[in-house]
């Protein structure tokens, strides 16, 4: 392999055991660091050569012993631009970066949040170590946390990692080792120690910014377990700390599912506004902590996955942030 800057010239000698004679499939088998869509784009762009001639047909049949040259251009500059934003980095290597996201940080630029996002921060932080997702020097976002949800997120730095993480998140631990765990402070206390919410989620029929449990929606499964329960000023149960694990990854899934069971997240103005009066049952310190929270009481504390390149099982845990620790302390103090 020769390289000039981050442009690369890759050489592949066809072995004949790739499982197919098609050019695109042979290259996908021999060069897993390039996604299939990326390889197809390179072929169509005339960047793949055989016997000094460009081959622009992904279905072209190659023969054992053929030498294929792939000219991979330098990754295009990222859009949006990088911004110097402080990050709490839990783990980083050439393939992935894991961060502990603070509240208030939007993950991806969108209308109303074109700058100041996690993507802007990662582009600035990672720089040249982003080898390019689909030929663009950008981080590969495979899952998101809501703006005001804190906790662990993993991001891919290249096509190989992006493909692996995407597959792991799609599987959500059904056949692999991946796990995603959340700490959730919810109103009320469920009537059993643990349970599962299996209820499809789709866009709310009237409020487009909300999700809702709806027949015909996408499958959504959340497992939960009570870690602690808290009494109000009258001594009756008023709230619980739940550990939730996702078997699917729908937008607002935990928030929607807990509200569906009658136990919405504390501080969730979207899915639990009718529980505001419940705050009157809290002690004064807990009321103050909840008012200061200003967000849903949800934290992504656990992330387990297989490293995209080595297959090593990686496990991270992030403790509750200060605002949720304060809420927990004041809820316990009311006992």
N, C-alpha and C positions, 0 to 999 in steps of 0.2 A: 504493500500500500504506500502510495506517495501522497503527500499532502502539501498544500500551499495555503497558508493561513488555516482556515477551517474547511477549505475546499478539499475534497478527497478523491483519489483515484483508487477504486477497489478492483481487485482481480478475483474472479471465480473460475475455477476449473471444474467442469461438469464431471461428476463421478459416475453418474448413471443410477445411483441408488436414492435419488431425491424423491421418488414416489410419483413423478410426472416428468414428461419431456417438455412441457410448456415452459417458455422462458420465464414468465412471471412467477410460476410456482417453484421452479428450480432456484431462482434468486431469493425467494421468500424463505426457502428451506436453508439456504447457505448463508444468508445475510439477515438474521432475525432482528438485528438492530435497526433495520429499515422496515417500516410498516408496508403492508401490501399496497395500500393506496399510494404511498410515497414511491414505491418501486414502479407502479403502473404509470404514475406521472412522469417519472424519469425516462421510462421507455418511450412514452408518447412524445416526450420533448427531444428525443434523439440523443439522450445522454448515455445510452447503452450500446456498446459496440461488439461486434463479432467479426473477426477477420478484417479489421480496419473499416468496417462498414457499420453505420448505425442501423439497429434493428428497432423498428417502431411498432411492431406487432406483439402485444403481450402474450398471444397464443402461439407464437413462433416455436417450432419444435427444435430443440438443441440435441446434440449427440454427445455421448461420453467422450471426454478428452477435449471438447471445445473449451476455449479460453474466452471468457466474457469480461469485458472491461466496463465498469460503471464510473462515470464522472459525476460525483455528487458535488453540486455547487455549494459555496458558502451559504450558510443559513441566512435568510433575509432578516433585516433588522425587525425587532419586535414592534408590534403595535398592540397596545398603547406603549408609551414611553415608560422607562424606569423612573422610580421616585425613591428617594432615600427615606424610608419609613422603618422605624425600629421593629425588629422581629424577635420573638422568643423562640429560638431554634432548639429543638429537642434532639434532632439527629440530622446529619447531612453526609452524603458521599457523592460519587460521580453520577449516580442514577436517580436518587430520590432526596427529598428534603421533607422533614416532619416539623411542623411548627405547633406551638400552643397559641391558638388565636385569641386575642383579647376581644372584649365586647366592643361593639361600634365599628368594627372593621368589616367592610363589604368585601366579599371574595373576588368578584369579577366586575369589570367596568360595565355599566348599563346606564340607561337614561336616568339622569339625576345623580349618578355616581360615576362620572367619566374618569375621575382621578382619585388618588388617595386609597386605592384598593390593595388587596393582598397581591393581586397579579402585578400591579405597578411596583410594589415592594420587592417581589421575587425577581422581577426582571433586573432591577438595580442590584440586588444582593448577589444573584447567581452569575450575572454577566456572561462571560464566555463559556462557563460550565453548562449553560443551556445549549446542547448540541442541536436543538431544533426539533419541534414536533411538527411533522409534515412539512419540513423545510423552512419553518419559521422559528426564529430564536425566541421561544415563549415557553412558559411553564405549562405542563399538562395537568389541568384540573380534572380530576376523576370523581370528586365528590365535593360537596359544599356544606358549610354551616351557615345558618341564618346570621344576618348582621350582628344580632345581639346574643347569639349563642357562643359561648366560649369553648375552648378545648382543642383537641388534637386533630390535625389535618395532615395528610400526606399528599405530596405533589410530585409528578414525574418530571425529570429533566431531559429525557430523550425518548425516542420512539419505542425502544425496547421496553423501558420502564412503563411507558404510557399504556402499551398493549397489555402488559402483565397486570398492572393495577386495575385497568378497566375490566379485565376478565375476573379478577378477584372480587371487585365490588359488584359485578353483575351476579356472581355466584353467592356472595354474602354468607360464606361459611357453610353452605349446604353440603358441598363436597370437599371443600378446602378448609384451611385452618383459620381463615380470617374472622375477626370479631370486632365489633364496634360497640362500645359501652358508654352509656350516658348516666349522669346523676340528675335526677329530676325532683324538684320540690313541688308537690301537688296538693291541691285543696282536698280535704277529707282523707279518710283512711279506708282503703279497699277492705272488703270483708273476708278476704283470704290472703295468705302470705305471699303467694306468687300466682301468676297467670299469664295468659297470652291473649292479645287482641289480634284477631284475624278478620280484617274488615277493609274492603277495597276503597281506594282514595282517588278522587277526581277533583277537577275544578268546582268550586262552589257555583251553583246555578245562577246566583244573583250577584254575589260579591266576587269579582274576577280575581282580586288579589288574595283571596282565601282559598283553601282547599277544604274538602268535606268528605265524609264517608258517604259513598254513593254506589248503588248497584250499577254494575257495568264498568266501574272504575278499575284502576290497575291494582293488582294484588298487593296487599300491604300486611306485614306480620311484625308485631312488636311483642317481645317477651319482657315481663317486668317482675320485680321482686321487692318487697318492703325491706328497707334497711333500718328505718327508724320511724317512729310516729311521735306526734307532738300534740299536747293538750292545749286548749284555750284557757281563757281566764276562768271559765266555769268548770274546768277540770275535764271537759268532754273532748274527745279527739277532734282536731281541727285541721291537721295537715300531716303529710307523710313524706319521707325521703325515699324515693324509689331508684333502684338500679334497673335501667332498661337496656336491652340489646336488640339490635335491628336484624331482621332476616331479609328485609327489603330496604330500599333507600328512596322513599318517596318524599317529595317536598313537604316540609312541616309535619312529617309522619308522627313523631312522638307527640307533638302538640295537638294534632287532630285526634289521634287515638286516645290519649288520656282525657281530652274533653268529651269524646264520645262515650267514655265509660263513666262520666260524671265526676272526674277528678282532674280538671284542667290545671295546667301549670300555674303556680303562683306568679303574679306579675305579668301574665300573658294578656295584653290588652285586646288581642285579636280573637282568641278562642275562649277566653274566660272573663269577659267584661262583667257579666251578671254575677260574678263571685266577689266583686269589689266590697260589698257590704260584709263579707266574711271577715275582712280585716278587723272589724269591730270586736271580733271574738279573741283577737290576739292581745297579748300584753303590750304596754306602750312601747317598750324597746323593740319588740318584733314588728309592730306597726311602723315604727320609724325606719327600721332596716328594710322592710318591704317597700316603703315609699321611696327610699333612697335608691333601691335597686333599679327601678325604671326600665326593667326588661323582664323577659320570661326567665324563670329560674331553672335554666338548663345548661349542663356542662358536659362536653364530650371527654370523658376521663380515661377511656380505654381504647387502644388501637393495637390489634394483633394482625400481622400479615406476613406473607412470604416475600423475602427479598427478590426483586424481579430478575436479578442476574445470578445470584448464588443459591437461591432456594432456601436460605437460612430463615428460620422462624424468628421474627422480631416482635418484641412486646414492649409497649410504652404505657405508662400511666401518668396522668397529670392531676395534681391535687386540686381541690376546689379553689377558685379564685377568692380574693379577699371579700368581695361583696356577698358571695354565697356562704362563705365561712361565717360572716357576721350574721347573716340570716339564720344559719343553723344554730349558732350560739344563743341568739336571742329567743329562738323557738324553744330550745332546751331550757333556757332560764325561766320560762313561764311555767314549767312543770312544778 
